[in-house]
Amino acid sequence: MPALAPWVPRLIFATAAIHFVYAFIQPNDWAGIAGEGFLATAADVDDPDYFARDATVWFMIGGIAMLAIGTLTRNALATTGRVPAHVGWYLIAIGIPLTVIYFPVTGGWLMLAIGAVALAAARRSNSELATGRQGQ
């Protein structure tokens, strides 16, 4: 297993943790969401708390998505000894619209960086398999 490969799921899990923590420490409205019974509580764009509720929900969803991608990456790495290249492409596909739409202040740069690390790990894994050297 290449030395870079184990870092990919770790970095993705760290990003998930950042999302979960930020969903609770940023100006959020969990109290309002819970107080109104959760159902459709972030759908009213005229509500004065709409943007806080929207950010709260999206940071939580982003954390869940990163947790899923990280778990699948870790499982693929444990099973095959490689990071699948598509993990890197997915992270880059997430990072590009984030960095373009929210430029310049966004966590999308982190997605692009982790995606690049994942692609580098996948490339190294493929080249090591082609030359017959694994984990050296």
PyMOL CGO cylinders between C-alpha atoms (Angstrom):
from pymol import cmd
from pymol.cgo import CYLINDER

trace = [
    CYLINDER, 0.00, 0.00, 0.00, 1.46, 3.39, -0.96, 0.3, 1, 1, 1, 1, 1, 1,
    CYLINDER, 1.46, 3.39, -0.96, 2.31, 5.73, 1.93, 0.3, 1, 1, 1, 1, 1, 1,
    CYLINDER, 2.31, 5.73, 1.93, -0.05, 8.39, 0.59, 0.3, 1, 1, 1, 1, 1, 1,
    CYLINDER, -0.05, 8.39, 0.59, -3.12, 6.14, 0.30, 0.3, 1, 1, 1, 1, 1, 1,
    CYLINDER, -3.12, 6.14, 0.30, -4.05, 5.85, 4.03, 0.3, 1, 1, 1, 1, 1, 1,
    CYLINDER, -4.05, 5.85, 4.03, -4.12, 9.63, 4.26, 0.3, 1, 1, 1, 1, 1, 1,
    CYLINDER, -4.12, 9.63, 4.26, -6.98, 9.95, 1.79, 0.3, 1, 1, 1, 1, 1, 1,
    CYLINDER, -6.98, 9.95, 1.79, -9.75, 8.52, 4.03, 0.3, 1, 1, 1, 1, 1, 1,
    CYLINDER, -9.75, 8.52, 4.03, -8.19, 10.26, 7.06, 0.3, 1, 1, 1, 1, 1, 1,
    CYLINDER, -8.19, 10.26, 7.06, -8.36, 13.63, 5.32, 0.3, 1, 1, 1, 1, 1, 1,
    CYLINDER, -8.36, 13.63, 5.32, -11.93, 12.95, 4.20, 0.3, 1, 1, 1, 1, 1, 1,
    CYLINDER, -11.93, 12.95, 4.20, -12.93, 11.96, 7.77, 0.3, 1, 1, 1, 1, 1, 1,
    CYLINDER, -12.93, 11.96, 7.77, -11.28, 15.14, 9.10, 0.3, 1, 1, 1, 1, 1, 1,
    CYLINDER, -11.28, 15.14, 9.10, -13.31, 17.16, 6.60, 0.3, 1, 1, 1, 1, 1, 1,
    CYLINDER, -13.31, 17.16, 6.60, -16.48, 15.38, 7.73, 0.3, 1, 1, 1, 1, 1, 1,
    CYLINDER, -16.48, 15.38, 7.73, -15.64, 16.22, 11.34, 0.3, 1, 1, 1, 1, 1, 1,
    CYLINDER, -15.64, 16.22, 11.34, -15.09, 19.88, 10.42, 0.3, 1, 1, 1, 1, 1, 1,
    CYLINDER, -15.09, 19.88, 10.42, -18.54, 19.93, 8.78, 0.3, 1, 1, 1, 1, 1, 1,
    CYLINDER, -18.54, 19.93, 8.78, -20.23, 18.36, 11.79, 0.3, 1, 1, 1, 1, 1, 1,
    CYLINDER, -20.23, 18.36, 11.79, -18.52, 20.72, 14.23, 0.3, 1, 1, 1, 1, 1, 1,
    CYLINDER, -18.52, 20.72, 14.23, -19.24, 23.76, 12.08, 0.3, 1, 1, 1, 1, 1, 1,
    CYLINDER, -19.24, 23.76, 12.08, -22.91, 22.76, 11.75, 0.3, 1, 1, 1, 1, 1, 1,
    CYLINDER, -22.91, 22.76, 11.75, -23.16, 23.31, 15.50, 0.3, 1, 1, 1, 1, 1, 1,
    CYLINDER, -23.16, 23.31, 15.50, -20.76, 26.22, 16.18, 0.3, 1, 1, 1, 1, 1, 1,
    CYLINDER, -20.76, 26.22, 16.18, -21.51, 28.56, 13.28, 0.3, 1, 1, 1, 1, 1, 1,
    CYLINDER, -21.51, 28.56, 13.28, -24.53, 30.87, 13.59, 0.3, 1, 1, 1, 1, 1, 1,
    CYLINDER, -24.53, 30.87, 13.59, -27.04, 28.05, 13.37, 0.3, 1, 1, 1, 1, 1, 1,
    CYLINDER, -27.04, 28.05, 13.37, -30.68, 27.63, 14.20, 0.3, 1, 1, 1, 1, 1, 1,
    CYLINDER, -30.68, 27.63, 14.20, -30.99, 24.09, 15.52, 0.3, 1, 1, 1, 1, 1, 1,
    CYLINDER, -30.99, 24.09, 15.52, -33.24, 25.42, 18.29, 0.3, 1, 1, 1, 1, 1, 1,
    CYLINDER, -33.24, 25.42, 18.29, -35.62, 26.96, 15.76, 0.3, 1, 1, 1, 1, 1, 1,
    CYLINDER, -35.62, 26.96, 15.76, -35.55, 23.86, 13.56, 0.3, 1, 1, 1, 1, 1, 1,
    CYLINDER, -35.55, 23.86, 13.56, -36.33, 21.60, 16.54, 0.3, 1, 1, 1, 1, 1, 1,
    CYLINDER, -36.33, 21.60, 16.54, -38.83, 24.06, 18.00, 0.3, 1, 1, 1, 1, 1, 1,
    CYLINDER, -38.83, 24.06, 18.00, -40.86, 23.99, 14.80, 0.3, 1, 1, 1, 1, 1, 1,
    CYLINDER, -40.86, 23.99, 14.80, -40.77, 20.19, 14.59, 0.3, 1, 1, 1, 1, 1, 1,
    CYLINDER, -40.77, 20.19, 14.59, -38.08, 19.68, 11.92, 0.3, 1, 1, 1, 1, 1, 1,
    CYLINDER, -38.08, 19.68, 11.92, -40.56, 19.17, 9.05, 0.3, 1, 1, 1, 1, 1, 1,
    CYLINDER, -40.56, 19.17, 9.05, -39.95, 21.78, 6.31, 0.3, 1, 1, 1, 1, 1, 1,
    CYLINDER, -39.95, 21.78, 6.31, -38.39, 24.20, 8.80, 0.3, 1, 1, 1, 1, 1, 1,
    CYLINDER, -38.39, 24.20, 8.80, -35.68, 25.32, 6.35, 0.3, 1, 1, 1, 1, 1, 1,
    CYLINDER, -35.68, 25.32, 6.35, -37.97, 25.73, 3.34, 0.3, 1, 1, 1, 1, 1, 1,
    CYLINDER, -37.97, 25.73, 3.34, -39.48, 29.18, 3.96, 0.3, 1, 1, 1, 1, 1, 1,
    CYLINDER, -39.48, 29.18, 3.96, -37.14, 31.65, 2.25, 0.3, 1, 1, 1, 1, 1, 1,
    CYLINDER, -37.14, 31.65, 2.25, -39.04, 34.56, 3.81, 0.3, 1, 1, 1, 1, 1, 1,
    CYLINDER, -39.04, 34.56, 3.81, -38.29, 33.36, 7.35, 0.3, 1, 1, 1, 1, 1, 1,
    CYLINDER, -38.29, 33.36, 7.35, -35.71, 35.70, 8.97, 0.3, 1, 1, 1, 1, 1, 1,
    CYLINDER, -35.71, 35.70, 8.97, -33.76, 32.61, 10.13, 0.3, 1, 1, 1, 1, 1, 1,
    CYLINDER, -33.76, 32.61, 10.13, -33.76, 30.99, 6.67, 0.3, 1, 1, 1, 1, 1, 1,
    CYLINDER, -33.76, 30.99, 6.67, -30.06, 31.47, 5.91, 0.3, 1, 1, 1, 1, 1, 1,
    CYLINDER, -30.06, 31.47, 5.91, -28.92, 30.21, 9.32, 0.3, 1, 1, 1, 1, 1, 1,
    CYLINDER, -28.92, 30.21, 9.32, -31.17, 27.17, 8.97, 0.3, 1, 1, 1, 1, 1, 1,
    CYLINDER, -31.17, 27.17, 8.97, -30.07, 26.55, 5.38, 0.3, 1, 1, 1, 1, 1, 1,
    CYLINDER, -30.07, 26.55, 5.38, -26.36, 26.69, 6.32, 0.3, 1, 1, 1, 1, 1, 1,
    CYLINDER, -26.36, 26.69, 6.32, -26.98, 24.49, 9.36, 0.3, 1, 1, 1, 1, 1, 1,
    CYLINDER, -26.98, 24.49, 9.36, -28.65, 21.78, 7.28, 0.3, 1, 1, 1, 1, 1, 1,
    CYLINDER, -28.65, 21.78, 7.28, -26.13, 21.95, 4.42, 0.3, 1, 1, 1, 1, 1, 1,
    CYLINDER, -26.13, 21.95, 4.42, -23.12, 21.70, 6.72, 0.3, 1, 1, 1, 1, 1, 1,
    CYLINDER, -23.12, 21.70, 6.72, -24.69, 18.62, 8.34, 0.3, 1, 1, 1, 1, 1, 1,
    CYLINDER, -24.69, 18.62, 8.34, -25.42, 17.09, 4.92, 0.3, 1, 1, 1, 1, 1, 1,
    CYLINDER, -25.42, 17.09, 4.92, -21.87, 17.87, 3.78, 0.3, 1, 1, 1, 1, 1, 1,
    CYLINDER, -21.87, 17.87, 3.78, -20.54, 16.08, 6.85, 0.3, 1, 1, 1, 1, 1, 1,
    CYLINDER, -20.54, 16.08, 6.85, -22.67, 13.03, 6.17, 0.3, 1, 1, 1, 1, 1, 1,
    CYLINDER, -22.67, 13.03, 6.17, -21.58, 12.98, 2.51, 0.3, 1, 1, 1, 1, 1, 1,
    CYLINDER, -21.58, 12.98, 2.51, -17.90, 13.24, 3.46, 0.3, 1, 1, 1, 1, 1, 1,
    CYLINDER, -17.90, 13.24, 3.46, -18.36, 10.50, 6.06, 0.3, 1, 1, 1, 1, 1, 1,
    CYLINDER, -18.36, 10.50, 6.06, -19.88, 8.25, 3.39, 0.3, 1, 1, 1, 1, 1, 1,
    CYLINDER, -19.88, 8.25, 3.39, -17.13, 8.96, 0.86, 0.3, 1, 1, 1, 1, 1, 1,
    CYLINDER, -17.13, 8.96, 0.86, -14.46, 8.45, 3.53, 0.3, 1, 1, 1, 1, 1, 1,
    CYLINDER, -14.46, 8.45, 3.53, -15.96, 5.16, 4.69, 0.3, 1, 1, 1, 1, 1, 1,
    CYLINDER, -15.96, 5.16, 4.69, -16.23, 3.82, 1.15, 0.3, 1, 1, 1, 1, 1, 1,
    CYLINDER, -16.23, 3.82, 1.15, -12.67, 4.94, 0.40, 0.3, 1, 1, 1, 1, 1, 1,
    CYLINDER, -12.67, 4.94, 0.40, -11.35, 3.26, 3.56, 0.3, 1, 1, 1, 1, 1, 1,
    CYLINDER, -11.35, 3.26, 3.56, -13.20, 0.04, 2.69, 0.3, 1, 1, 1, 1, 1, 1,
    CYLINDER, -13.20, 0.04, 2.69, -11.90, 0.06, -0.90, 0.3, 1, 1, 1, 1, 1, 1,
    CYLINDER, -11.90, 0.06, -0.90, -8.37, 0.67, 0.38, 0.3, 1, 1, 1, 1, 1, 1,
    CYLINDER, -8.37, 0.67, 0.38, -8.64, -2.19, 2.90, 0.3, 1, 1, 1, 1, 1, 1,
    CYLINDER, -8.64, -2.19, 2.90, -10.07, -4.54, 0.28, 0.3, 1, 1, 1, 1, 1, 1,
    CYLINDER, -10.07, -4.54, 0.28, -7.90, -3.69, -2.72, 0.3, 1, 1, 1, 1, 1, 1,
    CYLINDER, -7.90, -3.69, -2.72, -4.91, -1.88, -1.24, 0.3, 1, 1, 1, 1, 1, 1,
    CYLINDER, -4.91, -1.88, -1.24, -5.66, 1.06, -3.53, 0.3, 1, 1, 1, 1, 1, 1,
    CYLINDER, -5.66, 1.06, -3.53, -7.57, 4.30, -3.51, 0.3, 1, 1, 1, 1, 1, 1,
    CYLINDER, -7.57, 4.30, -3.51, -10.02, 4.32, -6.43, 0.3, 1, 1, 1, 1, 1, 1,
    CYLINDER, -10.02, 4.32, -6.43, -9.31, 7.23, -8.79, 0.3, 1, 1, 1, 1, 1, 1,
    CYLINDER, -9.31, 7.23, -8.79, -12.98, 8.11, -8.95, 0.3, 1, 1, 1, 1, 1, 1,
    CYLINDER, -12.98, 8.11, -8.95, -12.83, 9.21, -5.30, 0.3, 1, 1, 1, 1, 1, 1,
    CYLINDER, -12.83, 9.21, -5.30, -10.45, 11.97, -6.33, 0.3, 1, 1, 1, 1, 1, 1,
    CYLINDER, -10.45, 11.97, -6.33, -12.64, 12.93, -9.27, 0.3, 1, 1, 1, 1, 1, 1,
    CYLINDER, -12.64, 12.93, -9.27, -15.75, 13.07, -7.06, 0.3, 1, 1, 1, 1, 1, 1,
    CYLINDER, -15.75, 13.07, -7.06, -14.00, 15.34, -4.57, 0.3, 1, 1, 1, 1, 1, 1,
    CYLINDER, -14.00, 15.34, -4.57, -12.79, 17.58, -7.39, 0.3, 1, 1, 1, 1, 1, 1,
    CYLINDER, -12.79, 17.58, -7.39, -16.32, 17.63, -8.82, 0.3, 1, 1, 1, 1, 1, 1,
    CYLINDER, -16.32, 17.63, -8.82, -17.57, 18.83, -5.42, 0.3, 1, 1, 1, 1, 1, 1,
    CYLINDER, -17.57, 18.83, -5.42, -14.75, 21.34, -5.02, 0.3, 1, 1, 1, 1, 1, 1,
    CYLINDER, -14.75, 21.34, -5.02, -15.01, 23.07, -8.40, 0.3, 1, 1, 1, 1, 1, 1,
    CYLINDER, -15.01, 23.07, -8.40, -18.53, 24.48, -8.03, 0.3, 1, 1, 1, 1, 1, 1,
    CYLINDER, -18.53, 24.48, -8.03, -17.86, 25.39, -4.41, 0.3, 1, 1, 1, 1, 1, 1,
    CYLINDER, -17.86, 25.39, -4.41, -14.74, 27.35, -5.29, 0.3, 1, 1, 1, 1, 1, 1,
    CYLINDER, -14.74, 27.35, -5.29, -16.30, 29.00, -8.35, 0.3, 1, 1, 1, 1, 1, 1,
    CYLINDER, -16.30, 29.00, -8.35, -19.65, 29.93, -6.78, 0.3, 1, 1, 1, 1, 1, 1,
    CYLINDER, -19.65, 29.93, -6.78, -18.39, 30.89, -3.32, 0.3, 1, 1, 1, 1, 1, 1,
    CYLINDER, -18.39, 30.89, -3.32, -15.00, 32.22, -4.45, 0.3, 1, 1, 1, 1, 1, 1,
    CYLINDER, -15.00, 32.22, -4.45, -12.68, 32.93, -2.67, 0.3, 1, 1, 1, 1, 1, 1,
    CYLINDER, -12.68, 32.93, -2.67, -13.80, 32.04, 0.86, 0.3, 1, 1, 1, 1, 1, 1,
    CYLINDER, -13.80, 32.04, 0.86, -14.90, 28.42, 0.78, 0.3, 1, 1, 1, 1, 1, 1,
    CYLINDER, -14.90, 28.42, 0.78, -14.02, 24.95, 1.95, 0.3, 1, 1, 1, 1, 1, 1,
    CYLINDER, -14.02, 24.95, 1.95, -14.07, 23.89, -1.70, 0.3, 1, 1, 1, 1, 1, 1,
    CYLINDER, -14.07, 23.89, -1.70, -10.31, 24.45, -1.80, 0.3, 1, 1, 1, 1, 1, 1,
    CYLINDER, -10.31, 24.45, -1.80, -9.99, 21.66, 0.75, 0.3, 1, 1, 1, 1, 1, 1,
    CYLINDER, -9.99, 21.66, 0.75, -12.06, 19.34, -1.47, 0.3, 1, 1, 1, 1, 1, 1,
    CYLINDER, -12.06, 19.34, -1.47, -9.81, 20.15, -4.43, 0.3, 1, 1, 1, 1, 1, 1,
    CYLINDER, -9.81, 20.15, -4.43, -6.69, 19.47, -2.38, 0.3, 1, 1, 1, 1, 1, 1,
    CYLINDER, -6.69, 19.47, -2.38, -7.95, 16.15, -1.00, 0.3, 1, 1, 1, 1, 1, 1,
    CYLINDER, -7.95, 16.15, -1.00, -9.14, 15.20, -4.48, 0.3, 1, 1, 1, 1, 1, 1,
    CYLINDER, -9.14, 15.20, -4.48, -5.65, 15.86, -5.83, 0.3, 1, 1, 1, 1, 1, 1,
    CYLINDER, -5.65, 15.86, -5.83, -4.13, 13.75, -3.03, 0.3, 1, 1, 1, 1, 1, 1,
    CYLINDER, -4.13, 13.75, -3.03, -6.59, 10.95, -3.83, 0.3, 1, 1, 1, 1, 1, 1,
    CYLINDER, -6.59, 10.95, -3.83, -5.68, 11.08, -7.54, 0.3, 1, 1, 1, 1, 1, 1,
    CYLINDER, -5.68, 11.08, -7.54, -1.97, 11.03, -6.69, 0.3, 1, 1, 1, 1, 1, 1,
    CYLINDER, -1.97, 11.03, -6.69, -2.51, 8.03, -4.39, 0.3, 1, 1, 1, 1, 1, 1,
    CYLINDER, -2.51, 8.03, -4.39, -4.53, 6.24, -7.10, 0.3, 1, 1, 1, 1, 1, 1,
    CYLINDER, -4.53, 6.24, -7.10, -1.87, 6.98, -9.70, 0.3, 1, 1, 1, 1, 1, 1,
    CYLINDER, -1.87, 6.98, -9.70, 0.91, 5.71, -7.45, 0.3, 1, 1, 1, 1, 1, 1,
    CYLINDER, 0.91, 5.71, -7.45, -1.10, 2.59, -6.69, 0.3, 1, 1, 1, 1, 1, 1,
    CYLINDER, -1.10, 2.59, -6.69, -1.65, 1.91, -10.39, 0.3, 1, 1, 1, 1, 1, 1,
    CYLINDER, -1.65, 1.91, -10.39, 2.02, 2.47, -11.27, 0.3, 1, 1, 1, 1, 1, 1,
    CYLINDER, 2.02, 2.47, -11.27, 3.16, 0.23, -8.42, 0.3, 1, 1, 1, 1, 1, 1,
    CYLINDER, 3.16, 0.23, -8.42, 0.81, -2.52, -9.57, 0.3, 1, 1, 1, 1, 1, 1,
    CYLINDER, 0.81, -2.52, -9.57, 2.14, -2.15, -13.12, 0.3, 1, 1, 1, 1, 1, 1,
    CYLINDER, 2.14, -2.15, -13.12, 5.76, -2.46, -12.00, 0.3, 1, 1, 1, 1, 1, 1,
    CYLINDER, 5.76, -2.46, -12.00, 5.06, -5.13, -9.39, 0.3, 1, 1, 1, 1, 1, 1,
    CYLINDER, 5.06, -5.13, -9.39, 6.23, -3.00, -6.44, 0.3, 1, 1, 1, 1, 1, 1,
    CYLINDER, 6.23, -3.00, -6.44, 3.70, -2.60, -3.66, 0.3, 1, 1, 1, 1, 1, 1,
    CYLINDER, 3.70, -2.60, -3.66, 4.22, -0.53, -0.52, 0.3, 1, 1, 1, 1, 1, 1,
    CYLINDER, 4.22, -0.53, -0.52, 7.86, 0.22, -1.26, 0.3, 1, 1, 1, 1, 1, 1,
]
cmd.load_cgo(trace, "trace")
